[in-house]
């Protein structure tokens, strides 16, 4: 049968509520107060004819956080457990619990006193006294003195003056006096007090550790992790991309905030990119200052700049309408991931175009009296090779991934563009640029300003004129490894808008017909799983000084197939290069014959047709002021 429970709450105690008999629900004081105020507000809302009391709730009631609620619940449980331990076990460490005082002394004194009052014979009284003494001397509290006046006897075993008052106890009844030794009792009580003190200290220490653990797990450690993550983002914003989202206690506000910091850091890294890392770091590391200043001075860097563009984008946009975003982002995913794998960074997305950057480490730059000078080190050669390889790999993926090939068979696009294929143009140039924030306090972009960036864009645009997917400047060619140079072909020498210095143009001849995928074609999602592992392998190869392009090419069957021509490339290359030499020195008629001969070995070669069209416009006669290069008309 259940009995009612009445718990009186104190200022610092738990609040108990009686629900249906003996069911007790424990709440924290804050929860009880919140509940009371909530009920009061609803009553007031009803009295004032407010339609929804929840509206008043939202205005006046602050909901207890999940962390606070969880910590409060754990605290209540711990306090209850500690209290129960104290109630159950503390009495065990007392002398009263372990030893019940013997009452035979009191009884014996009363018996002897009563016998003297009842005129009992002295022999019987004496016999009773002797029995009483023999029993008492072996007791836990032995006799140390007794006096029986009628017998005129006093026995003293220990002088009371030699003991402390707390070490003995006395009993007197009708003239009979007795004293007992309490030293055994006091010794036991002292030992038990020591154990009780140790027990309570251990219990309170364990309780403090448990309370501290709860606070650490729910509040302090998450805060420390937040601070650590903010510091990581301040030191290197790109590290936010590597931070994982925590999966435990997802309902806790601290975990939500911690994950929000990771997401914000990731969004900052994605939004600003590698070029904006310094902007993020400087503003986060400002300390107590709440202001944000994105406008900081730029920094000069040497880098390989890549520019790529989606062909026929305007027509595709008009056909796909809303679906064009999926189209662009699918291509961007392939481009960005491939560039990232081969040590590059995606910088800007401009609709159908992407700016890509391979930053040269500062230690590869030599300071000379004339300024900064790039050195052709192993690292620089590897980065230039990787930039070209990433372009080749991107083109291969655009021509093999089912997610891209589906657009080639899109009936609406083919109705607009006959035999449509997803194609891109790629330009690659190397030089200096100023890295920093471009814009105002209302909107900024972290990017690069330099004529060299514009040249990369001009080269990409010129790929249409030359009928090839890739154009590479001689600045990149100069820094490439010899293995990669042998796979490149010089096409022309030109000047572009914004630069008076002539550029040598190079390309990598590709044969996409050799893209043979055996069995199931590789899908985009499946390839994502291996991306990080392959990137780490490339990074290790660079660190271990084996990052030669020939290693990366020969270990990738796609690159091997794409870079393996199905025509007599050596004969064609020799013929074309011979014609190109004649073109440079002004022997255009000889150049015409050799280039036409090369076209017989490689029909529809874009660069050959471009040179023939240019020379034909001048009747295959080089101008008198011909210096071996021409102005590039493509903008």
Secondary structure as a PSIPRED ss2 file (coil, helix, strand):
# PSIPRED VFORMAT (PSIPRED V4.0)

   1 X C   1.000  0.000  0.000
   2 X C   1.000  0.000  0.000
   3 X C   1.000  0.000  0.000
   4 X C   1.000  0.000  0.000
   5 X C   1.000  0.000  0.000
   6 X C   1.000  0.000  0.000
   7 X C   1.000  0.000  0.000
   8 X C   1.000  0.000  0.000
   9 X C   1.000  0.000  0.000
  10 X C   1.000  0.000  0.000
  11 X C   1.000  0.000  0.000
  12 X C   1.000  0.000  0.000
  13 X C   1.000  0.000  0.000
  14 X C   1.000  0.000  0.000
  15 X E   0.000  0.000  1.000
  16 X E   0.000  0.000  1.000
  17 X E   0.000  0.000  1.000
  18 X E   0.000  0.000  1.000
  19 X E   0.000  0.000  1.000
  20 X C   1.000  0.000  0.000
  21 X C   1.000  0.000  0.000
  22 X C   1.000  0.000  0.000
  23 X E   0.000  0.000  1.000
  24 X E   0.000  0.000  1.000
  25 X E   0.000  0.000  1.000
  26 X E   0.000  0.000  1.000
  27 X E   0.000  0.000  1.000
  28 X C   1.000  0.000  0.000
  29 X H   0.000  1.000  0.000
  30 X H   0.000  1.000  0.000
  31 X H   0.000  1.000  0.000
  32 X H   0.000  1.000  0.000
  33 X H   0.000  1.000  0.000
  34 X H   0.000  1.000  0.000
  35 X H   0.000  1.000  0.000
  36 X H   0.000  1.000  0.000
  37 X H   0.000  1.000  0.000
  38 X H   0.000  1.000  0.000
  39 X H   0.000  1.000  0.000
  40 X H   0.000  1.000  0.000
  41 X H   0.000  1.000  0.000
  42 X H   0.000  1.000  0.000
  43 X H   0.000  1.000  0.000
  44 X H   0.000  1.000  0.000
  45 X H   0.000  1.000  0.000
  46 X H   0.000  1.000  0.000
  47 X H   0.000  1.000  0.000
  48 X C   1.000  0.000  0.000
  49 X C   1.000  0.000  0.000
  50 X C   1.000  0.000  0.000
  51 X C   1.000  0.000  0.000
  52 X C   1.000  0.000  0.000
  53 X H   0.000  1.000  0.000
  54 X H   0.000  1.000  0.000
  55 X H   0.000  1.000  0.000
  56 X H   0.000  1.000  0.000
  57 X H   0.000  1.000  0.000
  58 X H   0.000  1.000  0.000
  59 X H   0.000  1.000  0.000
  60 X H   0.000  1.000  0.000
  61 X C   1.000  0.000  0.000
  62 X C   1.000  0.000  0.000
  63 X C   1.000  0.000  0.000
  64 X C   1.000  0.000  0.000
  65 X C   1.000  0.000  0.000
  66 X H   0.000  1.000  0.000
  67 X H   0.000  1.000  0.000
  68 X H   0.000  1.000  0.000
  69 X H   0.000  1.000  0.000
  70 X H   0.000  1.000  0.000
  71 X H   0.000  1.000  0.000
  72 X H   0.000  1.000  0.000
  73 X H   0.000  1.000  0.000
  74 X H   0.000  1.000  0.000
  75 X H   0.000  1.000  0.000
  76 X H   0.000  1.000  0.000
  77 X H   0.000  1.000  0.000
  78 X H   0.000  1.000  0.000
  79 X H   0.000  1.000  0.000
  80 X H   0.000  1.000  0.000
  81 X H   0.000  1.000  0.000
  82 X H   0.000  1.000  0.000
  83 X H   0.000  1.000  0.000
  84 X H   0.000  1.000  0.000
  85 X H   0.000  1.000  0.000
  86 X H   0.000  1.000  0.000
  87 X H   0.000  1.000  0.000
  88 X H   0.000  1.000  0.000
  89 X H   0.000  1.000  0.000
  90 X H   0.000  1.000  0.000
  91 X H   0.000  1.000  0.000
  92 X H   0.000  1.000  0.000
  93 X H   0.000  1.000  0.000
  94 X C   1.000  0.000  0.000
  95 X H   0.000  1.000  0.000
  96 X H   0.000  1.000  0.000
  97 X H   0.000  1.000  0.000
  98 X H   0.000  1.000  0.000
  99 X C   1.000  0.000  0.000
 100 X C   1.000  0.000  0.000
 101 X C   1.000  0.000  0.000
 102 X C   1.000  0.000  0.000
 103 X C   1.000  0.000  0.000
 104 X H   0.000  1.000  0.000
 105 X H   0.000  1.000  0.000
 106 X H   0.000  1.000  0.000
 107 X H   0.000  1.000  0.000
 108 X H   0.000  1.000  0.000
 109 X H   0.000  1.000  0.000
 110 X H   0.000  1.000  0.000
 111 X H   0.000  1.000  0.000
 112 X H   0.000  1.000  0.000
 113 X H   0.000  1.000  0.000
 114 X H   0.000  1.000  0.000
 115 X H   0.000  1.000  0.000
 116 X H   0.000  1.000  0.000
 117 X H   0.000  1.000  0.000
 118 X C   1.000  0.000  0.000
 119 X C   1.000  0.000  0.000
 120 X C   1.000  0.000  0.000
 121 X C   1.000  0.000  0.000
 122 X H   0.000  1.000  0.000
 123 X H   0.000  1.000  0.000
 124 X H   0.000  1.000  0.000
 125 X H   0.000  1.000  0.000
 126 X H   0.000  1.000  0.000
 127 X H   0.000  1.000  0.000
 128 X H   0.000  1.000  0.000
 129 X H   0.000  1.000  0.000
 130 X H   0.000  1.000  0.000
 131 X H   0.000  1.000  0.000
 132 X H   0.000  1.000  0.000
 133 X H   0.000  1.000  0.000
 134 X H   0.000  1.000  0.000
 135 X H   0.000  1.000  0.000
 136 X H   0.000  1.000  0.000
 137 X H   0.000  1.000  0.000
 138 X C   1.000  0.000  0.000
 139 X C   1.000  0.000  0.000
 140 X C   1.000  0.000  0.000
 141 X C   1.000  0.000  0.000
 142 X C   1.000  0.000  0.000
 143 X E   0.000  0.000  1.000
 144 X E   0.000  0.000  1.000
 145 X E   0.000  0.000  1.000
 146 X E   0.000  0.000  1.000
 147 X E   0.000  0.000  1.000
 148 X E   0.000  0.000  1.000
 149 X H   0.000  1.000  0.000
 150 X H   0.000  1.000  0.000
 151 X H   0.000  1.000  0.000
 152 X C   1.000  0.000  0.000
 153 X E   0.000  0.000  1.000
 154 X E   0.000  0.000  1.000
 155 X E   0.000  0.000  1.000
 156 X E   0.000  0.000  1.000
 157 X C   1.000  0.000  0.000
 158 X C   1.000  0.000  0.000
 159 X C   1.000  0.000  0.000
 160 X H   0.000  1.000  0.000
 161 X H   0.000  1.000  0.000
 162 X H   0.000  1.000  0.000
 163 X C   1.000  0.000  0.000
 164 X C   1.000  0.000  0.000
 165 X H   0.000  1.000  0.000
 166 X H   0.000  1.000  0.000
 167 X H   0.000  1.000  0.000
 168 X E   0.000  0.000  1.000
 169 X E   0.000  0.000  1.000
 170 X E   0.000  0.000  1.000
 171 X E   0.000  0.000  1.000
 172 X E   0.000  0.000  1.000
 173 X E   0.000  0.000  1.000
 174 X C   1.000  0.000  0.000
 175 X C   1.000  0.000  0.000
 176 X E   0.000  0.000  1.000
 177 X E   0.000  0.000  1.000
 178 X E   0.000  0.000  1.000
 179 X E   0.000  0.000  1.000
 180 X E   0.000  0.000  1.000
 181 X E   0.000  0.000  1.000
 182 X C   1.000  0.000  0.000
 183 X H   0.000  1.000  0.000
 184 X H   0.000  1.000  0.000
 185 X H   0.000  1.000  0.000
 186 X H   0.000  1.000  0.000
 187 X H   0.000  1.000  0.000
 188 X H   0.000  1.000  0.000
 189 X H   0.000  1.000  0.000
 190 X H   0.000  1.000  0.000
 191 X H   0.000  1.000  0.000
 192 X H   0.000  1.000  0.000
 193 X H   0.000  1.000  0.000
 194 X H   0.000  1.000  0.000
 195 X H   0.000  1.000  0.000
 196 X H   0.000  1.000  0.000
 197 X H   0.000  1.000  0.000
 198 X H   0.000  1.000  0.000
 199 X H   0.000  1.000  0.000
 200 X H   0.000  1.000  0.000
 201 X H   0.000  1.000  0.000
 202 X H   0.000  1.000  0.000
 203 X H   0.000  1.000  0.000
 204 X H   0.000  1.000  0.000
 205 X H   0.000  1.000  0.000
 206 X H   0.000  1.000  0.000
 207 X H   0.000  1.000  0.000
 208 X H   0.000  1.000  0.000
 209 X H   0.000  1.000  0.000
 210 X H   0.000  1.000  0.000
 211 X H   0.000  1.000  0.000
 212 X H   0.000  1.000  0.000
 213 X H   0.000  1.000  0.000
 214 X H   0.000  1.000  0.000
 215 X H   0.000  1.000  0.000
 216 X H   0.000  1.000  0.000
 217 X H   0.000  1.000  0.000
 218 X H   0.000  1.000  0.000
 219 X H   0.000  1.000  0.000
 220 X H   0.000  1.000  0.000
 221 X H   0.000  1.000  0.000
 222 X H   0.000  1.000  0.000
 223 X H   0.000  1.000  0.000
 224 X H   0.000  1.000  0.000
 225 X H   0.000  1.000  0.000
 226 X H   0.000  1.000  0.000
 227 X H   0.000  1.000  0.000
 228 X H   0.000  1.000  0.000
 229 X H   0.000  1.000  0.000
 230 X H   0.000  1.000  0.000
 231 X H   0.000  1.000  0.000
 232 X H   0.000  1.000  0.000
 233 X H   0.000  1.000  0.000
 234 X H   0.000  1.000  0.000
 235 X H   0.000  1.000  0.000
 236 X C   1.000  0.000  0.000
 237 X H   0.000  1.000  0.000
 238 X H   0.000  1.000  0.000
 239 X H   0.000  1.000  0.000
 240 X H   0.000  1.000  0.000
 241 X H   0.000  1.000  0.000
 242 X H   0.000  1.000  0.000
 243 X C   1.000  0.000  0.000
 244 X C   1.000  0.000  0.000
 245 X C   1.000  0.000  0.000
 246 X C   1.000  0.000  0.000
 247 X C   1.000  0.000  0.000
 248 X C   1.000  0.000  0.000
 249 X C   1.000  0.000  0.000
 250 X C   1.000  0.000  0.000
 251 X C   1.000  0.000  0.000
 252 X C   1.000  0.000  0.000
 253 X H   0.000  1.000  0.000
 254 X H   0.000  1.000  0.000
 255 X H   0.000  1.000  0.000
 256 X H   0.000  1.000  0.000
 257 X H   0.000  1.000  0.000
 258 X H   0.000  1.000  0.000
 259 X H   0.000  1.000  0.000
 260 X H   0.000  1.000  0.000
 261 X H   0.000  1.000  0.000
 262 X H   0.000  1.000  0.000
 263 X H   0.000  1.000  0.000
 264 X H   0.000  1.000  0.000
 265 X H   0.000  1.000  0.000
 266 X H   0.000  1.000  0.000
 267 X H   0.000  1.000  0.000
 268 X H   0.000  1.000  0.000
 269 X H   0.000  1.000  0.000
 270 X H   0.000  1.000  0.000
 271 X H   0.000  1.000  0.000
 272 X H   0.000  1.000  0.000
 273 X C   1.000  0.000  0.000
 274 X H   0.000  1.000  0.000
 275 X H   0.000  1.000  0.000
 276 X H   0.000  1.000  0.000
 277 X H   0.000  1.000  0.000
 278 X H   0.000  1.000  0.000
 279 X H   0.000  1.000  0.000
 280 X H   0.000  1.000  0.000
 281 X H   0.000  1.000  0.000
 282 X H   0.000  1.000  0.000
 283 X H   0.000  1.000  0.000
 284 X H   0.000  1.000  0.000
 285 X C   1.000  0.000  0.000
 286 X C   1.000  0.000  0.000
 287 X C   1.000  0.000  0.000
 288 X C   1.000  0.000  0.000
 289 X C   1.000  0.000  0.000
 290 X C   1.000  0.000  0.000
 291 X C   1.000  0.000  0.000
 292 X C   1.000  0.000  0.000
 293 X C   1.000  0.000  0.000
 294 X C   1.000  0.000  0.000
 295 X C   1.000  0.000  0.000
 296 X C   1.000  0.000  0.000
 297 X C   1.000  0.000  0.000
 298 X C   1.000  0.000  0.000
 299 X E   0.000  0.000  1.000
 300 X E   0.000  0.000  1.000
 301 X E   0.000  0.000  1.000
 302 X E   0.000  0.000  1.000
 303 X E   0.000  0.000  1.000
 304 X E   0.000  0.000  1.000
 305 X E   0.000  0.000  1.000
 306 X E   0.000  0.000  1.000
 307 X E   0.000  0.000  1.000
 308 X E   0.000  0.000  1.000
 309 X E   0.000  0.000  1.000
 310 X E   0.000  0.000  1.000
 311 X C   1.000  0.000  0.000
 312 X C   1.000  0.000  0.000
 313 X H   0.000  1.000  0.000
 314 X H   0.000  1.000  0.000
 315 X H   0.000  1.000  0.000
 316 X H   0.000  1.000  0.000
 317 X H   0.000  1.000  0.000
 318 X H   0.000  1.000  0.000
 319 X H   0.000  1.000  0.000
 320 X H   0.000  1.000  0.000
 321 X H   0.000  1.000  0.000
 322 X H   0.000  1.000  0.000
 323 X H   0.000  1.000  0.000
 324 X H   0.000  1.000  0.000
 325 X H   0.000  1.000  0.000
 326 X H   0.000  1.000  0.000
 327 X H   0.000  1.000  0.000
 328 X H   0.000  1.000  0.000
 329 X H   0.000  1.000  0.000
 330 X H   0.000  1.000  0.000
 331 X H   0.000  1.000  0.000
 332 X H   0.000  1.000  0.000
 333 X H   0.000  1.000  0.000
 334 X H   0.000  1.000  0.000
 335 X H   0.000  1.000  0.000
 336 X H   0.000  1.000  0.000
 337 X H   0.000  1.000  0.000
 338 X H   0.000  1.000  0.000
 339 X H   0.000  1.000  0.000
 340 X H   0.000  1.000  0.000
 341 X H   0.000  1.000  0.000
 342 X C   1.000  0.000  0.000
 343 X C   1.000  0.000  0.000
 344 X C   1.000  0.000  0.000
 345 X E   0.000  0.000  1.000
 346 X E   0.000  0.000  1.000
 347 X E   0.000  0.000  1.000
 348 X E   0.000  0.000  1.000
 349 X E   0.000  0.000  1.000
 350 X E   0.000  0.000  1.000
 351 X C   1.000  0.000  0.000
 352 X C   1.000  0.000  0.000
 353 X E   0.000  0.000  1.000
 354 X E   0.000  0.000  1.000
 355 X E   0.000  0.000  1.000
 356 X E   0.000  0.000  1.000
 357 X E   0.000  0.000  1.000
 358 X E   0.000  0.000  1.000
 359 X E   0.000  0.000  1.000
 360 X C   1.000  0.000  0.000
 361 X C   1.000  0.000  0.000
 362 X H   0.000  1.000  0.000
 363 X H   0.000  1.000  0.000
 364 X H   0.000  1.000  0.000
 365 X E   0.000  0.000  1.000
 366 X E   0.000  0.000  1.000
 367 X E   0.000  0.000  1.000
 368 X E   0.000  0.000  1.000
 369 X C   1.000  0.000  0.000
 370 X C   1.000  0.000  0.000
 371 X E   0.000  0.000  1.000
 372 X E   0.000  0.000  1.000
 373 X E   0.000  0.000  1.000
 374 X E   0.000  0.000  1.000
 375 X C   1.000  0.000  0.000
 376 X C   1.000  0.000  0.000
 377 X C   1.000  0.000  0.000
 378 X H   0.000  1.000  0.000
 379 X H   0.000  1.000  0.000
 380 X H   0.000  1.000  0.000
 381 X H   0.000  1.000  0.000
 382 X H   0.000  1.000  0.000
 383 X H   0.000  1.000  0.000
 384 X H   0.000  1.000  0.000
 385 X H   0.000  1.000  0.000
 386 X H   0.000  1.000  0.000
 387 X H   0.000  1.000  0.000
 388 X H   0.000  1.000  0.000
 389 X H   0.000  1.000  0.000
 390 X H   0.000  1.000  0.000
 391 X H   0.000  1.000  0.000
 392 X H   0.000  1.000  0.000
 393 X H   0.000  1.000  0.000
 394 X H   0.000  1.000  0.000
 395 X H   0.000  1.000  0.000
 396 X H   0.000  1.000  0.000
 397 X H   0.000  1.000  0.000
 398 X H   0.000  1.000  0.000
 399 X C   1.000  0.000  0.000
 400 X C   1.000  0.000  0.000
 401 X C   1.000  0.000  0.000
 402 X H   0.000  1.000  0.000
 403 X H   0.000  1.000  0.000
 404 X H   0.000  1.000  0.000
 405 X H   0.000  1.000  0.000
 406 X H   0.000  1.000  0.000
 407 X H   0.000  1.000  0.000
 408 X H   0.000  1.000  0.000
 409 X C   1.000  0.000  0.000
 410 X C   1.000  0.000  0.000
 411 X H   0.000  1.000  0.000
 412 X H   0.000  1.000  0.000
 413 X H   0.000  1.000  0.000
 414 X H   0.000  1.000  0.000
 415 X H   0.000  1.000  0.000
 416 X H   0.000  1.000  0.000
 417 X C   1.000  0.000  0.000
 418 X C   1.000  0.000  0.000
 419 X C   1.000  0.000  0.000
 420 X C   1.000  0.000  0.000
 421 X C   1.000  0.000  0.000
 422 X C   1.000  0.000  0.000
 423 X C   1.000  0.000  0.000
 424 X E   0.000  0.000  1.000
 425 X E   0.000  0.000  1.000
 426 X E   0.000  0.000  1.000
 427 X E   0.000  0.000  1.000
 428 X E   0.000  0.000  1.000
 429 X E   0.000  0.000  1.000
 430 X E   0.000  0.000  1.000
 431 X E   0.000  0.000  1.000
 432 X E   0.000  0.000  1.000
 433 X E   0.000  0.000  1.000
 434 X E   0.000  0.000  1.000
 435 X E   0.000  0.000  1.000
 436 X E   0.000  0.000  1.000
 437 X E   0.000  0.000  1.000
 438 X E   0.000  0.000  1.000
 439 X E   0.000  0.000  1.000
 440 X C   1.000  0.000  0.000
 441 X C   1.000  0.000  0.000
 442 X C   1.000  0.000  0.000
 443 X C   1.000  0.000  0.000
 444 X E   0.000  0.000  1.000
 445 X E   0.000  0.000  1.000
 446 X E   0.000  0.000  1.000
 447 X E   0.000  0.000  1.000
 448 X E   0.000  0.000  1.000
 449 X E   0.000  0.000  1.000
 450 X C   1.000  0.000  0.000
 451 X H   0.000  1.000  0.000
 452 X H   0.000  1.000  0.000
 453 X H   0.000  1.000  0.000
 454 X H   0.000  1.000  0.000
 455 X H   0.000  1.000  0.000
 456 X H   0.000  1.000  0.000
 457 X H   0.000  1.000  0.000
 458 X H   0.000  1.000  0.000
 459 X H   0.000  1.000  0.000
 460 X H   0.000  1.000  0.000
 461 X H   0.000  1.000  0.000
 462 X H   0.000  1.000  0.000
 463 X H   0.000  1.000  0.000
 464 X H   0.000  1.000  0.000
 465 X H   0.000  1.000  0.000
 466 X H   0.000  1.000  0.000
 467 X C   1.000  0.000  0.000
 468 X C   1.000  0.000  0.000
 469 X C   1.000  0.000  0.000
 470 X E   0.000  0.000  1.000
 471 X E   0.000  0.000  1.000
 472 X E   0.000  0.000  1.000
 473 X E   0.000  0.000  1.000
 474 X H   0.000  1.000  0.000
 475 X H   0.000  1.000  0.000
 476 X H   0.000  1.000  0.000
 477 X H   0.000  1.000  0.000
 478 X H   0.000  1.000  0.000
 479 X H   0.000  1.000  0.000
 480 X C   1.000  0.000  0.000
 481 X C   1.000  0.000  0.000
 482 X H   0.000  1.000  0.000
 483 X H   0.000  1.000  0.000
 484 X H   0.000  1.000  0.000
 485 X H   0.000  1.000  0.000
 486 X C   1.000  0.000  0.000
 487 X C   1.000  0.000  0.000
 488 X C   1.000  0.000  0.000
 489 X E   0.000  0.000  1.000
 490 X E   0.000  0.000  1.000
 491 X E   0.000  0.000  1.000
 492 X E   0.000  0.000  1.000
 493 X E   0.000  0.000  1.000
 494 X E   0.000  0.000  1.000
 495 X E   0.000  0.000  1.000
 496 X C   1.000  0.000  0.000
 497 X C   1.000  0.000  0.000
 498 X C   1.000  0.000  0.000
 499 X C   1.000  0.000  0.000
 500 X C   1.000  0.000  0.000
 501 X C   1.000  0.000  0.000
 502 X C   1.000  0.000  0.000
 503 X E   0.000  0.000  1.000
 504 X E   0.000  0.000  1.000
 505 X E   0.000  0.000  1.000
 506 X E   0.000  0.000  1.000
 507 X E   0.000  0.000  1.000
 508 X C   1.000  0.000  0.000
 509 X C   1.000  0.000  0.000
 510 X C   1.000  0.000  0.000
 511 X C   1.000  0.000  0.000
 512 X H   0.000  1.000  0.000
 513 X H   0.000  1.000  0.000
 514 X H   0.000  1.000  0.000
 515 X C   1.000  0.000  0.000
 516 X C   1.000  0.000  0.000
 517 X C   1.000  0.000  0.000
 518 X C   1.000  0.000  0.000
 519 X C   1.000  0.000  0.000
 520 X C   1.000  0.000  0.000
 521 X C   1.000  0.000  0.000
 522 X C   1.000  0.000  0.000
 523 X C   1.000  0.000  0.000
 524 X H   0.000  1.000  0.000
 525 X H   0.000  1.000  0.000
 526 X H   0.000  1.000  0.000
 527 X H   0.000  1.000  0.000
 528 X H   0.000  1.000  0.000
 529 X H   0.000  1.000  0.000
 530 X H   0.000  1.000  0.000
 531 X H   0.000  1.000  0.000
 532 X H   0.000  1.000  0.000
 533 X H   0.000  1.000  0.000
 534 X H   0.000  1.000  0.000
 535 X H   0.000  1.000  0.000
 536 X H   0.000  1.000  0.000
 537 X H   0.000  1.000  0.000
 538 X H   0.000  1.000  0.000
 539 X H   0.000  1.000  0.000
 540 X H   0.000  1.000  0.000
 541 X H   0.000  1.000  0.000
 542 X H   0.000  1.000  0.000
 543 X H   0.000  1.000  0.000
 544 X C   1.000  0.000  0.000
 545 X C   1.000  0.000  0.000
 546 X C   1.000  0.000  0.000
 547 X C   1.000  0.000  0.000
 548 X C   1.000  0.000  0.000
 549 X H   0.000  1.000  0.000
 550 X H   0.000  1.000  0.000
 551 X H   0.000  1.000  0.000
 552 X H   0.000  1.000  0.000
 553 X H   0.000  1.000  0.000
 554 X H   0.000  1.000  0.000
 555 X C   1.000  0.000  0.000
 556 X C   1.000  0.000  0.000
 557 X H   0.000  1.000  0.000
 558 X H   0.000  1.000  0.000
 559 X H   0.000  1.000  0.000
 560 X H   0.000  1.000  0.000
 561 X H   0.000  1.000  0.000
 562 X H   0.000  1.000  0.000
 563 X C   1.000  0.000  0.000
 564 X C   1.000  0.000  0.000
 565 X C   1.000  0.000  0.000
 566 X C   1.000  0.000  0.000
 567 X C   1.000  0.000  0.000
 568 X C   1.000  0.000  0.000
 569 X H   0.000  1.000  0.000
 570 X H   0.000  1.000  0.000
 571 X H   0.000  1.000  0.000
 572 X H   0.000  1.000  0.000
 573 X H   0.000  1.000  0.000
 574 X H   0.000  1.000  0.000
 575 X H   0.000  1.000  0.000
 576 X H   0.000  1.000  0.000
 577 X H   0.000  1.000  0.000
 578 X H   0.000  1.000  0.000
 579 X H   0.000  1.000  0.000
 580 X H   0.000  1.000  0.000
 581 X H   0.000  1.000  0.000
 582 X H   0.000  1.000  0.000
 583 X H   0.000  1.000  0.000
 584 X H   0.000  1.000  0.000
 585 X H   0.000  1.000  0.000
 586 X C   1.000  0.000  0.000
 587 X C   1.000  0.000  0.000
 588 X H   0.000  1.000  0.000
 589 X H   0.000  1.000  0.000
 590 X H   0.000  1.000  0.000
 591 X H   0.000  1.000  0.000
 592 X H   0.000  1.000  0.000
 593 X H   0.000  1.000  0.000
 594 X H   0.000  1.000  0.000
 595 X H   0.000  1.000  0.000
 596 X H   0.000  1.000  0.000
 597 X H   0.000  1.000  0.000
 598 X H   0.000  1.000  0.000
 599 X H   0.000  1.000  0.000
 600 X H   0.000  1.000  0.000
 601 X H   0.000  1.000  0.000
 602 X C   1.000  0.000  0.000
 603 X C   1.000  0.000  0.000
 604 X C   1.000  0.000  0.000
 605 X C   1.000  0.000  0.000
 606 X H   0.000  1.000  0.000
 607 X H   0.000  1.000  0.000
 608 X H   0.000  1.000  0.000
 609 X H   0.000  1.000  0.000
 610 X H   0.000  1.000  0.000
 611 X H   0.000  1.000  0.000
 612 X H   0.000  1.000  0.000
 613 X H   0.000  1.000  0.000
 614 X H   0.000  1.000  0.000
 615 X H   0.000  1.000  0.000
 616 X H   0.000  1.000  0.000
 617 X H   0.000  1.000  0.000
 618 X C   1.000  0.000  0.000
 619 X C   1.000  0.000  0.000
 620 X C   1.000  0.000  0.000
 621 X C   1.000  0.000  0.000
 622 X C   1.000  0.000  0.000
 623 X C   1.000  0.000  0.000
 624 X C   1.000  0.000  0.000
 625 X C   1.000  0.000  0.000
 626 X C   1.000  0.000  0.000
 627 X C   1.000  0.000  0.000
 628 X C   1.000  0.000  0.000
 629 X C   1.000  0.000  0.000
 630 X E   0.000  0.000  1.000
 631 X E   0.000  0.000  1.000
 632 X C   1.000  0.000  0.000
 633 X C   1.000  0.000  0.000
 634 X C   1.000  0.000  0.000
 635 X C   1.000  0.000  0.000
